[in-house]
């Protein structure tokens, strides 16, 4: 009999645990590979976990509502369909079924103690940032819903009024987001006792040097949505963590413009994908990162983490004005066609909120195309924990002096573009930062305009 442990999968960077919302299969039931097995929640996302392979679900090692560490066993799967009773099995991490049962019993005892304490303490009126799912009355709130409620300053009393469409009336991410839209239109009906964790608002509330703006009589005051609040906090945090410096290079991309104009119709006809400039920029950037591996790093205190994979994040503007950064994993291993297909797919799904947590985490360097909005250059803020971000400016026709063998120096019209490189001066000195962006420019200028797709 072949028995394997199903482990709680990684849910993204910095996520250490997840809450089991519901099992979608029963013990003894057959499951197919990649078939949804259970629903889990973190403070970042609610998602389904698929079966790792075909088999019979023999035993649950964790129950609905349990908080499980990433990498811990949650169930046992029989891969040969045998009905033999499972004996105590010790996995690679040294965890056995018996030990899991003991841990569950211990957690049950701990829960009873907590409930007894709660009976003699006043109930909390606001959602705290516990990082785990919470229950209030007969309702369970996932860590993601809890996190949204905390950031939007929704007290428990108000949260209890939201109609849930999940299992057993559970409030899902979409439920609370839809509620917030209606709440914004009709005005708040509850007063929250909680406070925002935004460093911007906290600084104002504490009376620091940031002055609070006073709205004029005709001004409109609009609350930031949840995504914009997160972006605001992350930008301030990145500035506080990294010592930002910038280097600029102007690149002649005439060959690229001419080649793309020549092949883009055939590209779309043959492959059904639009050929934009972005995959060409990614290709050059990935080559430069291979040449300068010290740009493909992260910083942990006084330690430098050298990344073995080149994963390029691409900033995508959303219809609501916010940003999301899908990540092209192992970009240096992909050809131009593969890059073009993935870029188009990510951009389309990002705009309708269909990207998974795995597709927006794990970047080692970031690319943003400010030129698509008409900017000639920009000084973007580094996306942590990267140490660099490259901004691509608008392509413009410019009179340029070039040297020819027959006529010497001549003035001609060329397509030029500015590359703006922001990098972390804690670990990237000006020499490296400048040479790196120059290398990206060299790859763009040296583009082979006789190549096929």
C-alpha positions in Angstrom: 0.0 0.0 0.0 1.4 3.4 -1.1 0.6 6.1 1.4 1.7 9.7 1.1 1.2 12.8 3.2 -0.5 15.8 1.8 1.2 18.9 3.1 -0.1 22.5 3.5 1.4 24.2 0.4 3.3 27.5 0.3 0.8 30.4 -0.1 3.3 33.1 -0.9 6.2 35.0 0.6 6.0 35.7 4.3 2.9 33.4 4.8 3.7 30.9 7.6 0.3 29.4 8.3 -3.1 28.9 6.8 -6.6 28.1 8.1 -8.6 25.2 6.8 -12.0 26.6 5.8 -13.6 23.4 4.5 -12.7 19.9 3.2 -14.2 19.5 -0.3 -13.8 15.7 -0.1 -14.7 13.1 2.6 -12.5 10.4 4.1 -12.6 7.3 2.0 -13.5 9.2 -1.1 -11.6 8.9 -4.4 -9.9 12.1 -5.7 -8.3 12.9 -9.1 -5.0 14.6 -9.6 -5.4 18.4 -9.5 -9.0 18.1 -8.3 -9.9 20.6 -5.6 -9.3 19.0 -2.2 -9.9 21.7 0.4 -10.4 25.4 0.8 -7.9 27.3 2.9 -7.5 31.0 3.9 -4.6 33.2 4.9 -4.5 36.9 5.6 -3.7 37.5 1.9 -6.0 35.1 0.0 -8.7 32.5 0.1 -7.9 29.6 -2.3 -8.5 26.0 -3.1 -5.8 23.4 -2.7 -5.7 20.7 -5.4 -4.9 17.0 -4.8 -1.2 16.3 -5.6 -2.1 13.0 -7.4 -4.9 10.5 -7.8 -5.9 8.2 -4.9 -8.2 7.7 -2.0 -8.4 10.2 0.8 -7.6 7.9 3.8 -7.5 10.2 6.7 -7.7 13.9 7.7 -4.8 15.0 9.9 -6.3 18.5 10.4 -9.9 19.6 10.8 -11.9 22.4 9.4 -11.1 25.6 11.4 -7.6 24.3 12.3 -4.6 26.7 11.8 -1.8 24.7 10.1 1.8 25.7 9.5 3.0 25.7 6.0 4.6 22.4 5.1 2.8 20.5 7.8 0.8 17.3 6.9 -3.0 17.8 6.6 -4.1 14.4 5.2 -3.0 11.0 4.1 -3.7 9.8 0.6 -3.6 6.1 -0.6 -2.3 6.1 -4.1 -3.1 2.4 -4.9 -6.7 2.5 -3.8 -6.2 0.1 -0.9 -8.7 0.1 2.0 -6.2 -1.2 4.6 -6.4 0.7 7.8 -3.6 3.2 8.3 -1.1 2.5 11.0 1.0 5.2 12.6 3.1 6.7 9.8 6.1 8.9 10.3 6.7 11.4 7.5 9.8 13.3 6.4 9.2 16.0 9.0 9.0 13.5 11.8 5.2 14.1 12.3 3.0 11.0 13.0 -0.7 10.5 13.0 -0.6 9.8 16.7 1.3 13.0 17.3 -1.2 15.0 15.2 -4.0 13.6 17.3 -2.2 14.5 20.5 -1.6 18.0 19.1 -5.3 18.3 18.2 -6.3 17.2 21.7 -3.9 19.8 23.2 -5.4 22.5 21.0 -8.9 21.5 22.0 -7.9 21.8 25.7 -6.3 25.2 24.9 -9.5 26.3 23.2 -11.6 25.4 26.2 -9.3 27.5 28.5 -9.5 30.4 26.1 -13.3 30.2 26.0 -13.4 30.2 29.8 -11.2 33.4 29.9 -13.4 35.0 27.3 -16.5 34.5 29.5 -15.1 36.8 32.2 -13.6 39.4 29.8 -15.4 42.0 27.8 -15.8 41.0 24.1 -13.5 42.8 21.6 -15.4 45.2 19.5 -13.0 45.5 16.7 -11.2 43.0 14.4 -7.6 42.5 15.6 -4.7 41.5 13.4 -4.3 38.0 14.7 -3.2 36.4 11.4 -5.7 33.5 12.0 -9.3 33.0 11.4 -11.7 34.1 14.1 -15.2 33.1 15.2 -17.9 35.4 16.5 -21.1 33.8 17.6 -21.9 31.1 15.0 -19.9 32.7 12.2 -16.3 32.1 11.1 -14.2 34.8 9.5 -11.2 33.8 7.5 -7.8 35.6 8.0 -8.3 37.4 4.6 -11.8 38.7 5.6 -10.4 39.6 9.0 -7.6 41.5 7.5 -9.9 43.5 5.1 -12.2 44.3 8.0 -9.3 45.5 10.1 -8.0 47.8 7.3 -11.4 49.1 6.5 -12.1 49.7 10.2 -15.2 47.4 10.2 -16.2 46.4 13.8 -17.4 42.9 14.6 -21.0 44.2 15.0 -21.0 45.5 11.4 -19.2 42.4 10.1 -22.0 40.2 11.5 -24.5 42.1 9.3 -22.8 41.1 6.1 -24.6 38.4 4.1 -22.2 35.5 3.3 -22.4 33.4 0.2 -19.7 30.9 1.3 -20.2 27.5 2.9 -22.7 27.7 5.9 -23.1 31.4 5.2 -19.4 32.2 5.6 -18.4 35.7 4.4 -16.0 35.4 1.5 -13.6 38.0 0.0 -16.1 38.9 -2.7 -18.9 39.4 -0.1 -17.0 41.9 2.0 -15.7 43.8 -1.1 -19.2 44.1 -2.5 -20.4 45.2 0.9 -17.7 47.9 1.0 -18.8 49.2 -2.3 -22.4 49.6 -1.1 -21.2 50.9 2.3 -19.2 53.7 0.5 -22.3 54.8 -1.5 -24.7 55.0 1.5 -22.2 56.2 4.1 -21.1 54.4 7.3 -23.6 53.2 9.8 -21.3 51.9 12.4 -18.5 53.6 14.3 -15.3 51.5 14.7 -13.2 51.5 17.8 -10.2 50.2 15.8 -7.5 52.3 14.3 -5.7 52.3 10.9 -2.2 50.8 10.8 -1.2 53.0 7.9 2.0 54.8 8.7 0.7 57.9 6.8 -2.4 58.3 8.9 -0.7 57.2 12.1 1.9 59.9 11.7 -0.9 62.5 11.4 -2.8 61.1 14.4 0.3 61.2 16.5 0.9 64.8 15.7 4.3 64.4 13.9 5.7 66.7 11.4 3.3 65.7 8.6 0.5 68.3 8.6 -3.0 67.2 8.2 -4.6 68.8 5.1 -7.8 70.7 5.7 -10.4 70.2 3.0 -11.9 73.2 1.4 -15.6 73.9 1.3 -15.9 72.7 -2.3 -13.3 69.8 -2.0 -14.3 66.2 -2.2 -12.9 63.7 0.3 -12.5 60.2 -1.0 -11.4 57.3 1.1 -8.6 55.1 -0.3 -9.7 51.6 -1.2 -7.9 48.7 0.4 -5.5 48.1 -2.5 -4.5 51.8 -2.6 -3.9 51.8 1.2 -1.6 48.7 0.8 0.3 50.4 -2.1 0.7 53.6 0.0 2.1 51.7 2.9 4.4 49.6 0.8 5.9 52.6 -0.9 6.6 54.4 2.3 8.1 51.2 3.8 10.4 50.7 0.8 11.7 54.2 1.0 12.4 53.7 4.7 14.2 50.4 4.1 16.2 51.0 0.9 18.6 53.8 0.1 17.2 54.7 -3.4 19.6 56.1 -6.1 19.1 56.3 -9.8 21.0 55.9 -13.1 19.8 56.7 -16.6 20.8 55.6 -20.1 19.4 56.6 -23.5 19.1 53.6 -25.9 18.6 53.7 -29.6 15.8 51.2 -30.3 15.4 51.9 -34.0 16.1 48.3 -35.0 13.5 47.0 -32.5 10.8 49.4 -33.8 11.5 48.6 -37.4 11.6 44.8 -36.8 8.4 44.9 -34.8 6.5 46.9 -37.4 7.6 44.3 -40.0 6.6 41.1 -38.1 3.8 42.1 -35.7 1.0 41.2 -38.2 2.5 37.8 -39.0 3.1 37.3 -35.3 -0.6 37.8 -34.5 -1.7 35.8 -37.5 0.5 32.8 -36.8 0.3 32.8 -32.9 -2.9 34.7 -32.1 -0.9 37.0 -29.7 -0.1 40.7 -30.0 3.6 41.5 -30.1 4.2 44.4 -27.8 7.6 45.9 -26.8 7.4 44.5 -23.3 8.6 40.9 -24.0 11.5 42.4 -26.0 12.4 44.5 -23.0 12.1 41.5 -20.6 14.4 39.4 -22.9 17.1 42.1 -22.7 16.6 42.6 -19.0 16.9 38.9 -18.3 20.2 38.7 -20.2 21.6 41.6 -18.2 20.6 40.0 -14.9 22.5 36.9 -15.9 25.6 39.1 -16.7 25.3 40.9 -13.4 24.0 38.4 -10.8 24.5 40.9 -7.9 21.5 42.8 -9.2 19.4 39.6 -8.8 19.6 39.6 -5.0 17.7 40.4 -1.8 18.9 41.8 1.5 18.2 40.3 5.0 19.7 42.6 7.6 23.4 42.3 6.9 23.1 39.2 4.8 22.8 39.1 1.0 20.6 36.4 -0.6 21.8 35.5 -4.1 18.8 34.4 -6.2 19.3 31.4 -8.4 16.2 32.1 -10.5 15.6 35.2 -12.6 12.0 36.1 -11.9 10.9 39.4 -13.4 7.9 41.2 -12.0 5.9 43.4 -14.4 4.0 46.3 -13.1 0.4 46.3 -14.6 -2.0 49.2 -14.2 -5.5 48.2 -13.3 -8.7 49.9 -14.5 -9.3 51.3 -11.0 -5.9 53.1 -11.1 -4.2 50.6 -8.8 -1.2 48.4 -9.6 -0.4 44.7 -9.5 2.9 43.0 -10.3 2.6 39.5 -12.0 5.8 37.6 -12.0 7.5 35.8 -15.0 9.4 33.0 -13.4 12.7 31.9 -14.9 12.4 34.6 -17.6 15.9 33.9 -18.8 14.9 30.4 -19.8 12.0 31.6 -22.1 12.1 32.6 -25.8 10.4 35.7 -27.2 7.2 33.8 -28.2 6.8 32.3 -24.7 7.4 35.7 -23.1 4.8 37.4 -25.4 2.2 34.8 -24.7 2.7 35.0 -20.9 2.8 38.8 -20.9 -0.5 39.0 -22.8 -2.1 36.4 -20.5 -1.0 38.0 -17.3 -2.0 41.5 -18.4 -5.5 40.3 -19.4 -6.1 38.3 -16.3 -4.7 41.0 -14.0 -7.3 43.5 -15.2 -10.1 41.1 -14.2 -8.6 40.0 -10.9 -7.9 36.4 -12.0 -4.2 36.0 -11.0 -3.3 33.5 -8.3 -1.1 34.2 -5.3 1.7 32.2 -6.9 1.6 34.4 -10.0 2.1 37.6 -8.1 4.9 36.6 -5.7 8.5 35.6 -5.9 10.0 38.4 -8.1 13.7 39.0 -8.0 13.7 42.2 -10.1 11.0 44.5 -11.4 10.1 46.2 -14.7 7.7 49.0 -15.2 6.8 50.7 -18.5 6.1 54.3 -17.8 6.4 55.1 -21.5 3.0 53.4 -22.2 1.5 56.5 -20.4 3.6 59.0 -22.3 6.4 59.5 -19.7 9.9 59.8 -21.1 11.5 58.7 -17.8 10.7 57.9 -14.2 12.3 57.2 -10.8 10.2 54.2 -9.6 10.3 53.0 -6.0 11.8 49.5 -5.5 9.4 46.6 -4.9 10.7 44.9 -1.8 12.5 42.6 -1.3 14.1 43.3 -4.7 17.1 45.7 -4.9 16.3 47.2 -8.3 13.5 48.3 -10.7 13.8 49.5 -14.3 11.5 52.0 -15.8 11.1 52.1 -19.6 10.3 55.5 -21.0 8.4 56.4 -24.1 10.0 55.8 -27.5 10.5 59.1 -29.4 11.9 60.1 -32.7 15.0 62.3 -32.2 17.7 63.9 -34.4 20.9 61.9 -33.7 24.5 62.2 -34.8 25.8 58.9 -36.0 29.2 58.0 -37.5 29.3 56.4 -41.0 32.2 55.0 -43.0 31.3 56.9 -46.1 30.2 60.3 -44.8 31.6 60.5 -41.3 29.3 62.1 -38.8 25.7 62.6 -40.1 22.5 63.7 -38.5 19.6 61.3 -38.9 16.3 60.5 -37.2 16.4 57.6 -34.7 14.0 56.0 -32.2 15.3 56.8 -28.7 14.2 55.6 -25.3 15.4 56.4 -21.7 16.0 53.6 -19.3 15.7 54.7 -15.6 17.3 52.4 -13.1 16.4 52.7 -9.4 18.5 50.6 -7.1 19.3 50.0 -3.4 22.5 51.8 -2.5 22.9 49.6 0.6 24.2 46.8 -1.6 24.4 48.2 -5.1 27.0 50.9 -5.7 26.8 53.5 -8.5 29.3 51.5 -10.7 27.2 48.4 -10.7 23.9 50.2 -11.0 25.2 52.2 -14.0 26.9 49.3 -15.7 23.8 47.2 -15.4 21.4 49.6 -17.0 24.0 50.3 -19.7 24.1 46.6 -20.4 20.4 46.5 -20.8 20.7 49.4 -23.3 23.4 47.6 -25.2 21.2 44.5 -25.6 18.4 46.6 -26.9 20.6 48.5 -29.3 22.2 45.2 -30.5 18.9 43.6 -31.3 19.1 41.3 -34.2 16.5 42.7 -36.7 17.0 39.7 -39.0 15.7 37.2 -36.5 12.5 35.3 -36.8 10.1 35.0 -33.9 
